[in-house]
């Protein structure tokens, strides 16, 4: 492993559990730590990216924000996998539905992640690489989400580099290819996990429906997507 601390994470490897939940929002990381983890302690706060380690049902788990977008989660997940010895990262975040049967508050497990990003170019692969989540984590997360009574969808998601796109038809074209929802991080996370030989999975809650305009508030996204959080925690202690 490389040297630590890094410019972004000021801890030692022992401060992180083998599994880390990564919401985009630092306040969501704080919410998970304070409302789910036992004996949670703040281990990182560089640039306000809060990271906590505690236990869930007696097993160690960490939660740390990733920030928004693939460049940001690309930095944090690379360091967690390659410098701090983390074995599995769960992206827990919000997404916009692209399909009429995928409703607000439903959970989407990102089996794969299409993207409009050039993040994969760094690996100098011929053709097109298909970022995929870890199958073992996917199966366990599906089981845990169903135990909680969640409405769950499994399939392809779009990891977009743009929140405000200059292409008004992009969402419709991905929807026509049965992409379930759009978010901004999974593809980079999956590529970093593959390169490091580690595990990753996106567990997403639908916060808005792109084509109907139905949406949750910022506060609801921060604090009320608890089925996603609990399903991720239950899976994290089973790696």
Backbone as numpy.savetxt, mean C-alpha at the origin, in Angstrom:
# Nx Ny Nz CAx CAy CAz Cx Cy Cz
23.38 -5.67 3.91 22.54 -4.48 3.91 23.42 -3.22 3.91
22.91 -2.13 3.36 23.63 -0.89 3.28 23.65 -0.19 4.63
24.30 0.96 4.67 24.45 1.68 5.92 23.15 2.37 6.34
22.99 2.54 7.63 21.86 3.25 8.20 22.41 4.15 9.31
21.69 5.20 9.70 20.42 5.65 9.13 20.59 6.20 7.72
19.47 6.38 7.04 19.47 6.98 5.71 19.01 8.43 5.83
19.02 9.20 4.74 18.48 10.56 4.80 16.98 10.61 5.10
16.30 9.45 5.02 14.85 9.42 5.14 14.35 8.65 6.35
15.15 7.73 6.88 14.73 6.87 7.98 15.85 6.83 9.01
15.60 7.40 10.18 16.62 7.54 11.21 16.40 6.53 12.33
16.55 5.25 11.99 16.40 4.18 12.99 17.46 3.12 12.71
17.46 2.06 13.53 18.26 0.88 13.29 17.34 -0.25 12.82
17.88 -1.25 12.10 17.01 -2.34 11.63 16.18 -2.99 12.72
16.69 -3.08 13.94 15.94 -3.72 15.02 14.68 -2.95 15.41
14.58 -1.70 14.97 13.41 -0.89 15.32 12.19 -1.23 14.48
12.38 -1.96 13.36 11.26 -2.34 12.51 10.91 -3.81 12.69
9.61 -4.11 12.64 9.14 -5.49 12.62 9.35 -6.08 11.22
9.23 -7.40 11.06 9.37 -8.00 9.72 8.32 -7.51 8.73
7.12 -7.14 9.23 6.04 -6.66 8.36 5.77 -5.18 8.67
5.58 -4.39 7.61 5.29 -2.97 7.75 4.04 -2.62 6.95
3.08 -1.98 7.59 1.94 -1.40 6.88 2.33 -0.01 6.42
2.02 0.33 5.17 2.39 1.64 4.63 1.17 2.36 4.06
0.53 3.21 4.85 -0.44 4.15 4.29 0.31 5.31 3.67
-0.34 6.03 2.79 0.31 7.21 2.24 0.41 8.33 3.24
-0.63 8.51 4.03 -0.80 9.64 4.93 -0.15 9.39 6.28
0.77 10.26 6.75 1.34 10.09 8.08 0.29 10.07 9.19
-0.81 10.81 9.02 -1.85 10.80 10.04 -2.59 9.46 10.09
-2.66 8.78 8.94 -3.26 7.44 8.96 -2.33 6.46 9.66
-1.02 6.62 9.48 -0.06 5.78 10.20 -0.22 5.99 11.71
-0.35 7.24 12.12 -0.55 7.56 13.54 -1.85 6.96 14.05
-2.92 7.04 13.24 -4.21 6.49 13.64 -4.11 4.97 13.85
-3.46 4.28 12.93 -3.32 2.83 13.06 -2.53 2.48 14.30
-1.42 3.19 14.53 -0.59 2.91 15.70 -1.34 3.13 16.99
-2.09 4.22 17.07 -2.77 4.57 18.32 -4.03 3.76 18.58
-4.67 3.27 17.52 -5.95 2.59 17.69 -5.90 1.08 17.52
-4.80 0.56 16.99 -4.71 -0.88 16.78 -3.52 -1.52 17.48
-2.35 -0.89 17.38 -1.15 -1.51 17.94 -1.09 -1.36 19.45
-0.53 -2.37 20.09 -0.27 -2.31 21.53 1.17 -1.85 21.74
1.36 -0.99 22.75 2.71 -0.50 23.11 3.43 0.11 21.92
2.69 0.84 21.11 3.30 1.46 19.92 4.26 2.58 20.33
5.40 2.62 19.66 6.35 3.69 19.91 6.76 4.31 18.59
6.95 5.62 18.59 7.38 6.33 17.40 8.86 6.04 17.17
9.19 5.48 16.00 10.58 5.15 15.72 11.18 6.04 14.64
10.34 6.67 13.83 10.85 7.56 12.78 9.90 8.73 12.59
10.49 9.92 12.42 9.67 11.09 12.11 10.43 12.05 11.19
11.38 11.52 10.43 12.12 12.34 9.49 11.16 12.88 8.43
11.19 14.18 8.17 10.31 14.83 7.21 8.82 14.64 7.55
8.52 14.33 8.79 7.13 14.12 9.19 6.56 12.79 8.75
7.40 11.89 8.22 6.94 10.56 7.81 7.00 9.66 9.04
5.85 9.58 9.71 5.81 8.90 11.00 5.84 7.38 10.84
6.73 6.76 11.61 6.81 5.32 11.66 6.72 4.83 13.08
5.93 3.79 13.31 5.70 3.24 14.65 5.93 1.74 14.63
6.35 1.21 15.76 6.42 -0.24 15.95 5.72 -0.60 17.25
4.90 -1.63 17.18 4.20 -2.14 18.35 3.88 -3.60 18.13
2.82 -4.07 18.75 2.40 -5.46 18.55 0.92 -5.51 18.22
0.55 -6.56 17.49 -0.85 -6.87 17.18 -1.08 -8.32 17.54
-1.96 -8.56 18.51 -2.19 -9.90 19.05 -0.87 -10.57 19.45
0.01 -9.77 20.04 1.26 -10.29 20.56 2.41 -10.39 19.59
2.17 -10.12 18.31 3.23 -10.20 17.30 3.67 -8.81 16.87
4.97 -8.61 16.66 5.46 -7.28 16.28 5.01 -6.87 14.88
4.58 -5.64 14.75 4.18 -5.05 13.47 4.60 -3.59 13.47
5.02 -3.10 12.31 5.33 -1.68 12.17 4.36 -1.04 11.19
4.21 0.28 11.32 3.42 1.05 10.37 4.17 2.35 10.11
4.34 2.68 8.83 5.02 3.92 8.48 4.45 4.47 7.19
4.29 5.77 7.14 3.74 6.41 5.94 4.69 6.29 4.77
4.13 6.34 3.57 4.95 6.28 2.35 4.98 7.61 1.61
4.10 8.56 2.00 3.95 9.74 1.16 3.13 9.39 -0.07
2.98 10.37 -0.96 2.14 10.17 -2.15 2.98 9.88 -3.38
2.56 8.88 -4.14 3.14 8.62 -5.44 4.27 7.60 -5.43
4.58 7.11 -6.63 5.59 6.07 -6.78 7.00 6.50 -6.43
7.44 7.73 -6.77 8.79 8.12 -6.34 8.95 8.06 -4.82
7.90 8.45 -4.08 7.99 8.47 -2.62 7.98 7.06 -2.03
7.00 6.24 -2.40 7.01 4.87 -1.86 8.19 4.09 -2.40
8.68 4.48 -3.57 9.87 3.83 -4.12 11.07 4.00 -3.21
11.25 5.21 -2.66 12.36 5.46 -1.73 12.18 4.67 -0.45
11.01 4.83 0.18 10.82 4.23 1.50 10.81 2.71 1.44
10.14 2.14 0.46 10.10 0.67 0.39 11.46 0.10 0.04
12.22 0.78 -0.83 13.57 0.29 -1.17 14.43 0.24 0.08
14.37 1.30 0.87 15.19 1.33 2.08 14.74 0.29 3.10
13.43 0.13 3.27 12.93 -0.86 4.23 13.35 -2.27 3.83
13.21 -2.59 2.54 13.58 -3.93 2.07 15.09 -4.16 2.11
15.86 -3.21 1.63 17.28 -3.44 1.36 18.22 -2.97 2.47
17.77 -2.07 3.32 18.65 -1.56 4.37 18.19 -2.02 5.75
16.87 -2.04 5.98 16.37 -2.31 7.31 15.84 -3.73 7.49
15.94 -4.57 6.46 15.64 -5.99 6.61 14.18 -6.35 6.71
13.28 -5.45 6.31 11.85 -5.74 6.34 11.53 -6.81 5.30
10.67 -7.75 5.65 10.35 -8.87 4.77 9.08 -8.66 3.95
8.12 -7.91 4.47 6.84 -7.72 3.77 6.32 -6.32 4.02
5.83 -5.69 2.95 5.21 -4.37 3.07 3.79 -4.45 2.50
2.85 -3.93 3.27 1.46 -3.87 2.86 1.09 -2.41 2.60
0.79 -2.08 1.36 0.26 -0.75 1.11 -1.20 -0.74 1.53
-1.56 0.12 2.46 -2.94 0.28 2.91 -3.36 1.71 2.57
-4.19 1.85 1.57 -4.53 3.19 1.13 -5.86 3.25 0.42
-6.15 4.41 -0.09 -7.42 4.64 -0.78 -7.24 4.54 -2.28
-8.35 4.33 -2.98 -8.32 4.20 -4.43 -9.66 4.67 -5.00
-9.62 5.05 -6.27 -10.84 5.46 -6.96 -11.35 4.34 -7.85
-12.61 3.98 -7.68 -13.18 2.87 -8.45 -13.31 3.22 -9.93
-13.02 2.22 -10.77 -13.20 2.35 -12.22 -14.30 1.43 -12.74
-14.91 0.63 -11.86 -15.91 -0.34 -12.29 -17.22 -0.12 -11.53
-18.36 -0.30 -12.19 -19.64 -0.02 -11.53 -19.95 -0.91 -10.34
-19.37 -2.10 -10.29 -19.63 -3.02 -9.17 -18.66 -2.83 -8.02
-17.68 -1.93 -8.17 -16.71 -1.66 -7.11 -17.12 -0.35 -6.45
-17.65 -0.45 -5.23 -18.31 0.67 -4.59 -17.45 1.28 -3.47
-17.82 2.50 -3.07 -17.18 3.16 -1.95 -17.20 2.24 -0.73
-16.06 2.14 -0.06 -15.79 1.32 1.13 -15.55 -0.15 0.82
-15.71 -0.59 -0.42 -15.28 -1.95 -0.78 -13.75 -2.02 -0.66
-13.25 -3.24 -0.47 -11.81 -3.48 -0.43 -11.36 -4.10 -1.74
-10.24 -3.61 -2.26 -9.62 -4.19 -3.45 -8.25 -4.73 -3.07
-8.00 -5.99 -3.38 -6.67 -6.57 -3.24 -5.99 -6.51 -4.60
-4.87 -5.83 -4.65 -4.19 -5.58 -5.93 -3.36 -6.79 -6.34
-3.99 -7.66 -7.13 -3.28 -8.83 -7.65 -2.13 -8.41 -8.55
-2.37 -7.37 -9.34 -1.35 -6.82 -10.22 -1.57 -5.32 -10.33
-0.55 -4.63 -10.87 -0.62 -3.17 -10.94 -0.15 -2.68 -12.30
-1.09 -2.32 -13.14 -0.74 -1.61 -14.37 -0.26 -0.22 -14.00
0.45 0.43 -14.90 0.95 1.76 -14.57 1.22 2.58 -15.83
1.10 3.90 -15.69 1.53 4.82 -16.75 2.88 5.44 -16.40
3.55 4.86 -15.40 4.82 5.39 -14.90 6.01 4.80 -15.66
7.11 5.54 -15.66 8.37 5.05 -16.22 9.26 4.44 -15.14
8.70 4.18 -13.94 9.51 3.68 -12.83 10.28 2.42 -13.20
9.65 1.53 -13.98 10.29 0.26 -14.32 11.43 0.38 -15.31
11.61 1.53 -15.94 12.67 1.68 -16.93 14.06 1.48 -16.33
14.20 1.76 -15.03 15.50 1.65 -14.38 16.04 0.22 -14.40
15.14 -0.77 -14.53 15.57 -2.16 -14.51 16.03 -2.65 -15.88
15.86 -1.82 -16.91 16.38 -2.07 -18.27 15.91 -3.43 -18.81
14.62 -3.69 -18.65 14.05 -4.94 -19.14 13.50 -4.76 -20.55
13.67 -5.73 -21.42 13.04 -5.63 -22.74 11.54 -5.86 -22.62
10.77 -5.16 -23.43 9.32 -5.36 -23.38 8.70 -4.67 -22.19
7.61 -5.25 -21.68 6.84 -4.65 -20.59 6.82 -5.60 -19.40
7.21 -5.11 -18.24 7.20 -5.90 -17.01 5.84 -5.77 -16.32
5.34 -6.86 -15.75 4.03 -6.87 -15.09 4.20 -6.96 -13.58
4.10 -5.85 -12.84 4.25 -5.90 -11.38 3.08 -6.65 -10.74
3.39 -7.60 -9.85 2.35 -8.41 -9.23 2.57 -8.49 -7.73
1.48 -8.62 -6.98 1.56 -8.80 -5.55 1.94 -10.23 -5.19
2.34 -10.42 -3.96 2.72 -11.75 -3.49 1.48 -12.63 -3.35
1.50 -13.80 -3.96 0.31 -14.65 -4.00 -0.06 -15.18 -2.63
0.92 -15.55 -1.83 0.64 -16.06 -0.49 -0.03 -14.99 0.36
0.49 -13.76 0.32 -0.14 -12.67 1.06 -1.54 -12.39 0.54
-1.71 -12.47 -0.77 -3.01 -12.22 -1.38 -4.05 -13.22 -0.87
-3.70 -14.48 -0.84 -4.64 -15.51 -0.37 -5.00 -15.29 1.09
-4.00 -14.98 1.92 -4.26 -14.77 3.33 -5.08 -13.51 3.56
-4.79 -12.44 2.81 -5.54 -11.19 2.97 -6.99 -11.37 2.54
-7.22 -12.13 1.49 -8.58 -12.41 1.05 -9.35 -13.14 2.14
-8.72 -14.12 2.74 -9.34 -14.87 3.84 -9.66 -13.95 5.01
-8.71 -13.10 5.38 -8.91 -12.22 6.54 -9.99 -11.18 6.27
-10.02 -10.63 5.07 -11.03 -9.62 4.75 -12.43 -10.23 4.76
-12.57 -11.44 4.26 -13.87 -12.11 4.26 -14.33 -12.42 5.68
-13.39 -12.76 6.57 -13.74 -12.99 7.97 -14.38 -11.76 8.59
-13.92 -10.59 8.13 -14.42 -9.32 8.68 -15.72 -8.88 8.03
-16.22 -9.66 7.06 -17.46 -9.33 6.38 -17.32 -8.26 5.32
-16.10 -8.01 4.86 -15.88 -6.97 3.86 -16.32 -7.44 2.49
-16.71 -6.50 1.65 -16.93 -6.77 0.23 -15.58 -6.60 -0.46
-15.07 -7.69 -1.03 -13.70 -7.72 -1.53 -13.68 -8.00 -3.02
-12.80 -7.29 -3.73 -12.55 -7.52 -5.15 -11.05 -7.79 -5.32
-10.71 -8.72 -6.20 -9.32 -9.05 -6.46 -9.05 -8.87 -7.94
-7.97 -8.15 -8.27 -7.66 -7.99 -9.69 -6.61 -6.93 -9.94
-6.66 -6.40 -11.16 -5.67 -5.44 -11.64 -6.06 -4.03 -11.21
-5.06 -3.25 -10.75 -5.28 -1.85 -10.41 -4.37 -0.99 -11.28
-4.69 0.27 -11.36 -3.84 1.22 -12.08 -3.06 2.06 -11.07
-1.74 2.00 -11.14 -0.88 2.90 -10.36 -0.51 4.07 -11.27
-1.11 5.21 -11.00 -0.96 6.36 -11.89 0.07 7.35 -11.35
0.87 7.88 -12.24 1.80 8.95 -11.87 1.12 10.30 -11.78
-0.09 10.39 -12.29 -0.77 11.69 -12.34 -2.10 11.63 -11.60
-2.31 12.57 -10.70 -3.61 12.72 -10.05 -4.50 13.62 -10.90
-3.91 14.69 -11.42 -4.61 15.59 -12.34 -4.05 15.33 -13.74
-4.72 14.46 -14.47 -4.20 14.05 -15.78 -4.68 14.98 -16.89
-3.80 15.24 -17.82 -4.15 16.04 -18.99 -4.84 15.19 -20.05
-4.97 13.89 -19.77 -5.64 12.96 -20.68 -7.01 12.63 -20.10
-8.08 13.25 -20.55 -9.39 13.06 -19.94 -9.97 11.66 -20.15
-9.42 10.90 -21.08 -9.98 9.58 -21.39 -9.18 8.42 -20.80
-8.13 8.73 -20.06 -7.26 7.67 -19.55 -8.04 6.69 -18.68
-8.82 7.20 -17.74 -9.55 6.31 -16.82 -10.49 5.39 -17.57
-11.18 5.90 -18.56 -12.13 5.09 -19.33 -11.41 3.98 -20.10
-10.24 4.27 -20.61 -9.51 3.25 -21.36 -9.03 2.12 -20.45
-8.55 2.47 -19.27 -8.15 1.42 -18.32 -9.38 0.66 -17.81
-10.48 1.36 -17.60 -11.70 0.69 -17.16 -12.16 -0.33 -18.19
-12.00 -0.01 -19.47 -12.40 -0.92 -20.54 -11.58 -2.20 -20.54
-10.40 -2.16 -19.92 -9.54 -3.35 -19.80 -9.75 -4.05 -18.45
-10.87 -3.74 -17.78 -11.27 -4.37 -16.52 -10.31 -4.08 -15.37
-9.62 -2.94 -15.43 -8.85 -2.48 -14.28 -9.85 -2.01 -13.23
-9.68 -2.44 -11.98 -10.69 -2.23 -10.95 -10.71 -0.82 -10.39
-9.53 -0.23 -10.21 -9.47 1.06 -9.55 -8.13 1.72 -9.85
-8.02 2.99 -9.48 -6.79 3.73 -9.69 -6.24 4.22 -8.36
-4.93 4.06 -8.17 -4.22 4.55 -6.99 -2.85 5.01 -7.48
-1.86 5.20 -6.62 -0.64 5.85 -7.08 0.66 5.21 -6.58
0.61 4.01 -6.00 1.83 3.48 -5.39 2.16 2.02 -5.66
1.20 1.16 -5.89 1.43 -0.29 -5.87 2.49 -0.77 -6.85
2.51 -0.23 -8.05 3.43 -0.75 -9.07 4.88 -0.61 -8.62
5.25 0.55 -8.09 6.63 0.75 -7.64 6.95 -0.16 -6.46
6.00 -0.29 -5.54 6.21 -1.19 -4.40 6.44 -2.62 -4.87
5.64 -3.08 -5.81 5.77 -4.45 -6.29 7.10 -4.67 -7.02
7.54 -3.68 -7.78 8.82 -3.82 -8.47 9.98 -3.88 -7.48
9.94 -3.02 -6.47 11.00 -3.05 -5.46 11.02 -4.37 -4.70
9.84 -4.89 -4.38 9.77 -6.18 -3.68 10.35 -7.29 -4.54
9.99 -7.29 -5.83 10.50 -8.33 -6.73 12.02 -8.28 -6.82
12.55 -7.08 -6.99 14.01 -6.93 -7.12 14.73 -7.36 -5.85
14.12 -7.09 -4.68 14.75 -7.42 -3.40 14.48 -8.85 -2.95
13.59 -9.57 -3.65 13.22 -10.91 -3.23 12.37 -10.90 -1.97
11.55 -9.86 -1.81 10.70 -9.71 -0.63 9.23 -9.79 -1.05
8.30 -9.54 -0.09 6.87 -9.68 -0.33 6.18 -8.32 -0.24
5.14 -8.14 -1.04 4.35 -6.91 -0.98 2.93 -7.18 -1.44
2.00 -6.38 -0.89 0.60 -6.48 -1.30 -0.09 -5.15 -1.06
-0.90 -4.74 -2.03 -1.75 -3.57 -1.87 -3.13 -3.98 -1.40
-3.55 -3.45 -0.25 -4.89 -3.65 0.28 -5.54 -2.28 0.31
-6.50 -2.06 -0.56 -7.02 -0.72 -0.83 -8.49 -0.62 -0.46
-8.89 0.54 0.03 -10.31 0.83 0.24 -10.76 1.86 -0.77
-11.89 1.62 -1.39 -12.42 2.57 -2.37 -12.93 3.81 -1.64
-12.33 4.94 -1.96 -12.69 6.21 -1.34 -13.63 7.03 -2.22
-13.62 6.74 -3.52 -14.49 7.49 -4.44 -14.73 6.67 -5.70
-15.81 6.99 -6.36 -16.17 6.32 -7.62 -15.97 7.33 -8.75
-14.99 7.05 -9.60 -14.54 8.02 -10.61 -15.68 8.48 -11.50
-16.54 7.56 -11.91 -17.54 7.89 -12.93 -18.89 8.32 -12.35
-19.10 8.14 -11.05 -20.37 8.56 -10.45 -20.24 9.79 -9.56
-19.02 10.07 -9.10 -18.81 11.21 -8.22 -19.04 10.93 -6.75
-19.48 9.72 -6.40 -19.64 9.36 -4.99 -18.27 9.33 -4.33
-18.15 9.96 -3.14 -16.83 10.07 -2.52 -16.94 10.19 -1.01
-15.86 9.83 -0.33 -15.74 10.02 1.11 -14.95 11.31 1.38
-14.98 11.77 2.61 -14.24 12.96 2.99 -12.80 12.59 3.37
-11.93 13.60 3.47 -10.55 13.38 3.88 -10.48 12.76 5.27
-11.33 13.22 6.18 -11.34 12.67 7.54 -11.78 11.21 7.53
-12.77 10.88 6.72 -13.21 9.49 6.63 -12.11 8.60 6.08
-11.37 9.09 5.11 -10.26 8.30 4.54 -9.18 8.06 5.59
-8.99 9.03 6.46 -7.93 8.93 7.46 -8.28 7.95 8.57
-9.56 7.93 8.98 -9.89 7.23 10.23 -10.91 6.10 10.13
-11.63 5.99 9.03 -12.76 5.06 9.06 -12.59 3.81 8.19
-11.46 3.67 7.51 -11.26 2.50 6.66 -10.68 1.36 7.50
-11.39 0.99 8.54 -10.83 0.09 9.54 -10.79 -1.37 9.10
-11.71 -1.81 8.23 -11.65 -3.19 7.76 -10.35 -3.45 7.00
-9.95 -2.50 6.17 -8.68 -2.61 5.45 -7.52 -2.73 6.43
-7.51 -1.87 7.45 -6.42 -1.85 8.42 -6.34 -3.17 9.18
-7.50 -3.66 9.62 -7.52 -4.90 10.40 -7.16 -6.10 9.55
-7.64 -6.14 8.31 -7.29 -7.25 7.42 -5.79 -7.27 7.16
-5.20 -6.09 6.97 -3.75 -6.01 6.74 -2.96 -6.46 7.97
-3.38 -6.01 9.14 -2.70 -6.42 10.37 -2.80 -7.92 10.59
-3.99 -8.48 10.38 -4.16 -9.92 10.56 -3.29 -10.72 9.58
-3.12 -10.19 8.38 -2.26 -10.85 7.40 -0.79 -10.66 7.74
-0.44 -9.47 8.23 0.96 -9.15 8.52 1.58 -10.07 9.54
0.79 -10.56 10.47 1.35 -11.44 11.51 1.34 -12.90 11.07
0.97 -13.14 9.80 0.95 -14.52 9.28 2.03 -14.77 8.22
2.97 -13.84 8.07 4.00 -14.04 7.01 4.99 -15.12 7.43
